[in-house]
Each structure stands twice: as structure tokens, then as C-alpha cells.
Amino acid sequence: MQKVRLGKTNITVSKNGFGALPIQRDDIDTAVRILRKAYDNGINFFDTARFYTDSEEKIGLALADVRENIIIASKTMALTAEGFWKDLETSLGLLKTDHIDIYQFHNPPFCPKPHDGSGLYEAMLEAKQQGKIHHIGITNHRLHVAEEAVRSGLYETLQFPFSYLAGEKEEGLVKLCKENDVGFICMKALAGGLITRSDVAYAFLADYPVAPIWGIQKESELDEFLSYNDAPPALTDEMRGFIAKERKELAGEFCRGCGYCMPCPVGIEINNAARMTLMIRRAPEKAQLSEKNRAMMMKIEDCINCGKCASKCPYGLDTPNLLKRNLEDYKTFM
């Protein structure tokens, strides 16, 4: 299995990391079985978060007895020191461990620093001094926050979206992390489901010093990535041509499905509805035209143009207009 070093942490993890957001949708028995199978087949890096409902609990149930053999990363969305300690203690209990290897600030709207008035970084340092966390990281979807964090020298890892749909700025961020010896944890390597060929996604990332965490919910998805352990896909001319076609098709504004625009005050499933017509064109159409999805899309008509979704979008999208364009396009398939 390919390995990657996470910068100045000196932690070496499997290039196939396990992104544990999707397993919150599994029942406990299914999640435990998938997690254990991942471990038994060489995956040693598991990324979760306090925000991911029962994801931490499922990891604790599946892997507590092999804790010394794995690397766990978790996150807190707390914006106060009090909230930080509450999240950390909860995560430690659910994960059935006395420490978290990499503890990350979860997509904060600013870069936490000492003496910034929030008390967050001071809390993180104290937790490290107490041995409850071993390394300090940050996740983000905002390029300027990510760059500030890397340059600050305060963080050992950065988690940021990166895939073959990324542009020059994102590639520059990977380079910046390498120059500053900051471990780059790669999320959204499948662009939230827009990328449908995992072999191409895997082959593309093989040339970069990043640690991908693949979001896995089904055993079949795990099997697909495990198959790359012994026979990692190589980037071929056919794949390069495919990537060029994909980049052209997805140029411009599109929703990455990160969900930070949620919740909507009138109940619109923004992170799904704002990318529906892209999904229709890239996946079997029938699944996207179900009665449930039709109802979800028609809910867009209830938009009150409050602008809350746009104000929270880390990519600066005009989300209300994007939703309306998706609805009009969707109606052409109905």
C-alpha cells in the first residue's frame, strides 16, 4: 500500500485514508463491519468529526481494541474555549481513547491564533500539553484562511478540498504546504460525488504529496479503494484526456456539496438541490428523477431570498440563483 508522510507530524498514513462522514448514514453493525474491514486490509488513517453525529461512536466500537495501530483525526466546530473542551471530552469518550492523534478546527471562518480573543488556540495548546491531542490541524474550504493557517506556523496539518477539478490556486496551496512541511489531508477527492471514476481520481492524486480521505458508506465502495492497494492506477493518456474533458464540462460555478450553507430556513436541501442537474448528467438519470428528488427540487420555489446560504458559502456562490437555475433545468427532465 502507498504511504504518505503528514508533514512535520512525522506521521505516516496509508494513501487510502478512511473519511468517516458517510458512515453516520449506516446502522451500527454495518458501519462497524466496514471500518473493521478497512483496518484488516491495511487502512490506518480514520478521519471523523464531532459534527458527524455518531461517526466517532462507530469508530470507537469498531477499532478501540486496535487503537495503538491506527491514526485518528477528529474535529471541533466550537467557536469558544468552553465549547472546545466539551467537544474534545465527548469525542474522547465516544472514540474510546485517551488521545486524538490530529485534532482539527473544523472549517472556522477565521484562522484561530494565540491572543485573538477567542481562546481557541490556547485551548488547543493546553489539550496538547495534557496529552489529549498529539497534533494540531485545521480544515477549511476558504483559500485565504487555509493559506493564512499554513503560513502562520501554528498548524501541523491542513485539510482542504483537492481533486483533478482543482485549479492553479489549489495546486499552489499543496505546494505551500510542502514548503512549510504542513501535512495536506485531501478531502473531496471525488468532488462530493461529481467525479464518477475513482481510478482517475486516485491516479491523479498519486503525483501529489497529499493524504486522501475517501468518504466511504458502502462495503462496495471500500472494496473499490482496497483494490488499488496492490495495483494502484497509473495516470494514462486516456485518463489525462478524460480529466481535460471533465475540467471543461465543470468549468465555472458549481456547488461542491459541502453543506456549510445549511440549514435553510424554509427547508430546502441546498447542498443537494444546487447540484442536481449536474448529477443527472453524470449519473443514471432515473435515480435523480425519483418522487423524493422531485419534491426536493420543487421545494426551491419556497425560497424567500433571505441570502443566508450565499453569505455562508465558502466558495462565494450566488446560491439562490444557482438553485433557481437548477430547478428550471431540472424541469426539462421531468
For each residue, the residues with C-beta under 8 A, 3 or more apart:
1: 14 15 16 42 229 230
2: 14 15 16 206 229 232
3: 12 13 14 15
4: 12 13 14 15 209 210 211
5: 10 11 12 183 209
6: 9 10 11 12 13 102 135 156 157 183 185 211
7: 156 157 177 180 181 182 183 184
8: 156 181 182 183
9: 6 102 134 135 156 157 183
10: 5 6
11: 5 6 71 101 102 135 183
12: 3 4 5 6
13: 3 4 6 17 44 45 71 211
14: 1 2 3 4 17 42 43 44 45
15: 1 2 3 4 205 206 211 212 232
16: 1 2 42 43 212 214 225 226 228 229
17: 13 14 43 45 46 47 185 211 212 213 214
18: 35 38 43 45 46 47 213 214 216
19: 22 47 187 213 214 215 216
20: 23 24 35 46 47 48 52 55 58 59 216
21: 24 48 49 52 55 215
22: 19 25 26 215 216 217
23: 20 26 31 34 35 55 58 216 217
24: 20 21 52 53 54 55 58
25: 22 217
26: 22 23 30 31 34 58 217
27: 30 31
28: 31 32 54 58 61
29: 32 33
30: 26 27 33 34 219
31: 23 26 27 28 34 35 58 62
32: 28 29 35 36 58 61 62
33: 29 30 36 37 219
34: 23 26 30 31 37 38 216 217 218 219 222
35: 18 20 23 31 32 38 39 46 58 59 62 63
36: 32 33 39 40 62 63
37: 33 34 40 41 219 222
38: 18 34 35 41 43 46 216 222 226
39: 35 36 43 44 62 63 66 69 70
40: 36 37
41: 37 38 226 229
42: 1 14 16 226 229
43: 14 16 17 18 38 39 46 226
44: 13 14 39 69 70 71
45: 13 14 17 18 70 71 73 211 213
46: 17 18 20 35 38 43 59 63 70 71 72 73
47: 17 18 19 20 72 73 74 159 185 187 213
48: 20 21 52 55 56 59 72 73 74 75 95
49: 21 52 55 56 74 75 76 77 104 106
50: 56 74 75 76 77 87 90 91 106
51: 75 77 106
52: 20 21 24 48 49 55 56
53: 24
54: 24 28 57 58 94
55: 20 21 23 24 48 49 52 58 59
56: 48 49 50 52 59 60 74 91 94 95
57: 54 60 61 94 95
58: 20 23 24 26 28 31 32 35 54 55 61 62
59: 20 35 46 48 55 56 62 63 72 95
60: 56 57 63 64 94 95 96 97
61: 28 32 57 58 64 96
62: 31 32 35 36 39 58 59
63: 35 36 39 46 59 60 66 67 70
64: 60 61 67 95 96 97
65:
66: 39 63 69 70
67: 63 64 70 72 96 97
68:
69: 39 44 66
70: 39 44 45 46 63 66 67
71: 11 13 44 45 46 101 102
72: 46 47 48 59 67 95 97 100 101 102
73: 45 46 47 48 100 101 102 103 104 137 157 159 185
74: 47 48 49 50 56 91 95 100 102 103 104
75: 48 49 50 51 103 104 105 106 139
76: 49 50 83 84 87 88 91 103 104 105 106
77: 49 50 51 87 106 107 108
78: 81 82 83 84 86 87 120
79: 83 108 118 120
80: 83 84 118 119 120
81: 78 84 85 118 119 120 122 123
82: 78 85 86
83: 76 78 79 80 86 87
84: 76 78 80 81 87 88 119 120 123 124 127
85: 81 82 88 89 123 127
86: 78 82 83 89 90
87: 50 76 77 78 83 84 90 91
88: 76 84 85 91 92 100 103 127 132 133
89: 85 86 92 93
90: 50 86 87 93 94
91: 50 56 74 76 87 88 94 95 100
92: 88 89 95 97 98 99 100 132
93: 89 90 96
94: 54 56 57 60 90 91
95: 48 56 57 59 60 64 72 74 91 92 100
96: 60 61 64 67 93
97: 60 64 67 72 92 100
98: 92 131 132
99: 92 131 132 133 134
100: 72 73 74 88 91 92 95 97 103 132 133 134
101: 11 71 72 73 133 134 135
102: 6 9 11 71 72 73 74 133 134 135 136 137 156 157 185
103: 73 74 75 76 88 100 124 127 133 135 136 137
104: 49 73 74 75 76 136 137 138 139 157 159
105: 75 76 108 112 120 124 137 138 139
106: 49 50 51 75 76 77 139
107: 77 139 140 141 260 314
108: 77 79 105 111 112 120 138 140 145
109: 142 145
110: 116 145
111: 108 138 145 148 149 152
112: 105 108 116 118 120 121 124 138
113: 116 121 152 154
114: 121 122 125 154
115:
116: 110 112 113 120 121
117:
118: 79 80 81 112 121
119: 80 81 84 122 123
120: 78 79 80 81 84 105 108 112 116 123 124
121: 112 113 114 116 118 124 125 154
122: 81 114 119 125 126
123: 81 84 85 119 120 126 127
124: 84 103 105 112 120 121 127 128 133 136
125: 114 121 122 128 129 136
126: 122 123 129 130
127: 84 85 88 103 123 124 130 132 133
128: 124 125 131 132 133 134 135 136
129: 125 126
130: 126 127
131: 98 99 128 134
132: 88 92 98 99 100 127 128
133: 88 99 100 101 102 103 124 127 128 136
134: 9 99 100 101 102 128 131
135: 6 9 11 101 102 103 128 156 157
136: 102 103 104 124 125 128 133 154 155 156 157
137: 73 102 103 104 105 155 156 157 158 159 183 185
138: 104 105 108 111 112 145 146 149 155 157 158 159
139: 75 104 105 106 107 158 159 160 185 187
140: 107 108 145 146 149 158 159 160 314
141: 107 160 161 256 258 260 314 315
142: 109 145 146 314
143: 146 147 169 170 173
144: 147 148
145: 108 109 110 111 138 140 142 148 149
146: 138 140 142 143 149 150 158 160 173
147: 143 144 150 151 173 176
148: 111 144 145 151 152
149: 111 138 140 145 146 152 154 155 158
150: 146 147 155 158 173 176 177 180 182
151: 147 148 176 180
152: 111 113 148 149 155
153: 180
154: 113 114 121 136 149
155: 136 137 138 149 150 152 158 182
156: 6 7 8 9 102 135 136 137 182 183
157: 6 7 9 73 102 104 135 136 137 138 182 183 184 185
158: 137 138 139 140 146 149 150 155 173 177 182 183 184 185
159: 47 73 104 137 138 139 140 185 186 187 213
160: 139 140 141 146 170 173 184 185 186 187
161: 141 166 170 186 187 188 191 256 258
162: 166 170 173 174 184 186 187 188 189 205 208 210
163: 166 186 188 189 190 191 195 201 204 205
164: 195 200 201 204 243 246 247
165: 191 194 195 246 247 250
166: 161 162 163 170 171
167: 170 171
168: 171 172
169: 143 172 173
170: 143 160 161 162 166 167 173 174
171: 166 167 168 174 175
172: 168 169 175 176
173: 143 146 147 150 158 160 162 169 170 176 177 184
174: 162 170 171 177 178 184 208 209 210
175: 171 172 178 179
176: 147 150 151 172 173 179 180 182
177: 7 150 158 173 174 180 181 182 183 184 209
178: 174 175 181 182 184 209
179: 175 176
180: 7 150 151 153 176 177
181: 7 8 177 178
182: 7 8 150 155 156 157 158 176 177 178
183: 5 6 7 8 9 11 137 156 157 158 177 211
184: 7 157 158 160 162 173 174 177 178 208 209 210 211
185: 6 17 47 73 102 137 139 157 158 159 160 210 211 213
186: 159 160 161 162 163 189 205 208 210 211 212 213
187: 19 47 139 159 160 161 162 213
188: 161 162 163 191 192 256 258
189: 162 163 186 195 201 205 212 213 214
190: 163 193 194 195 198 201 214 215
191: 161 163 165 188 194 195 250 256
192: 188 256 257 258 275
193: 190 196 257 279 283
194: 165 190 191 250 254 257 275 278 279 282
195: 163 164 165 189 190 191 198 200 201 246
196: 193 282 283
197: 200 201 242
198: 190 195 201 202 214 224 225 228
199: 202 203 228 233 239
200: 164 195 197 203 204 233 235 239 242 243
201: 163 164 189 190 195 197 198 204 205
202: 198 199 205 206 212 225 228 232 233
203: 199 200 206 232 233 234 235 236 239
204: 163 164 200 201 207 208 235 239 243
205: 15 162 163 186 189 201 202 208 210 212
206: 2 15 202 203 232 233 234 235
207: 204 235
208: 162 174 184 186 204 205
209: 4 5 174 177 178 184
210: 4 162 174 184 185 186 205
211: 4 6 13 15 17 45 183 184 185 186
212: 15 16 17 186 189 202 205
213: 17 18 19 45 47 159 185 186 187 189
214: 16 17 18 19 189 190 198 221 225
215: 19 21 22 190
216: 18 19 20 22 23 34 38 221 222 225
217: 22 23 25 26 34 221
218: 34 221 222
219: 30 33 34 37 222 223
220: 223 224
221: 214 216 217 218 224 225
222: 34 37 38 216 218 219 225 226
223: 219 220 226 227
224: 198 220 221 227 228
225: 16 198 202 214 216 221 222 228
226: 16 38 41 42 43 222 223 229
227: 223 224 230 231
228: 16 198 199 202 224 225 231 232 233
229: 1 2 16 41 42 226 232
230: 1 227
231: 227 228
232: 2 15 202 203 206 228 229
233: 199 200 202 203 206 228 239
234: 203 206
235: 200 203 204 206 207 239 240
236: 203 239 240
237: 240 241
238: 241 242
239: 199 200 203 204 233 235 236 242 243
240: 235 236 237 243 244
241: 237 238 244 245
242: 197 200 238 239 245 246
243: 164 200 204 239 240 246 247
244: 240 241 247 248
245: 241 242 248 249
246: 164 165 195 242 243 249 250
247: 164 165 243 244 250 251
248: 244 245 251
249: 245 246
250: 165 191 194 246 247 254 278
251: 247 248
252:
253: 317 318 322
254: 194 250 275 278
255: 270 271 274 275 278 317 319 322
256: 141 161 188 191 192 275 315
257: 192 193 194 271 272 275
258: 141 161 188 192 271 314
259: 262 270 271
260: 107 141 312 313 314
261: 264 270 271 308 309 310 312 313 319
262: 259 270 271 309
263: 267
264: 261 267 268 269 270 308 309
265: 304 306 308
266: 299 302 303 304
267: 263 264 299 302
268: 264 273 299 300 302 303 323
269: 264 272 273 296 299
270: 255 259 261 262 264 273 274 309 319 323
271: 255 257 258 259 261 262 274 275
272: 257 269 275 276 296
273: 268 269 270 276 296 297 299 300 323 326 327
274: 255 270 271 317 319 322 323 326
275: 192 194 254 255 256 257 271 272 278 279 326
276: 272 273 279 280 288 293 296 297 326 330
277: 280 281 326 329 330 333
278: 194 250 254 255 275 281 282
279: 193 194 275 276 282 283 288
280: 276 277 283 285 288 289 330 333
281: 277 278
282: 194 196 278 279
283: 193 196 279 280 287 288
284: 287 288
285: 280 288 289 333
286: 289 290
287: 283 284 290 293
288: 276 279 280 283 284 285 293 333
289: 280 285 286 293 294 333 334
290: 286 287 293 294
291: 294 295
292: 295 296
293: 276 287 288 289 290 296 297
294: 289 290 291 297 298 334
295: 291 292 298 299
296: 269 272 273 276 292 293 299
297: 273 276 293 294 300 326 327 330
298: 294 295 301 327
299: 266 267 268 269 273 295 296 302
300: 268 273 297 303 323 324 326 327
301: 298 327
302: 266 267 268 299
303: 266 268 300 320 323 324
304: 265 266
305: 320
306: 265 309
307: 310 311 320
308: 261 264 265 311 312
309: 261 262 264 270 306 312 313 319 320
310: 261 307 313 317 318 319 320
311: 307 308
312: 260 261 308 309
313: 260 261 309 310 316 317 319
314: 107 140 141 142 258 260
315: 141 256
316: 313
317: 253 255 274 310 313 322
318: 253 310 321 322
319: 255 261 270 274 309 310 313 322 323
320: 303 305 307 309 310 323 324
321: 318 324 325
322: 253 255 274 317 318 319 325 326
323: 268 270 273 274 300 303 319 320 326 327
324: 300 303 320 321 327 328
325: 321 322 328 329
326: 273 274 275 276 277 297 300 322 323 329 330
327: 273 297 298 300 301 323 324 330 331
328: 324 325 331 332
329: 277 325 326 332 333
330: 276 277 280 297 326 327 333 334
331: 327 328 334
332: 328 329
333: 277 280 285 288 289 329 330
334: 289 294 330 331
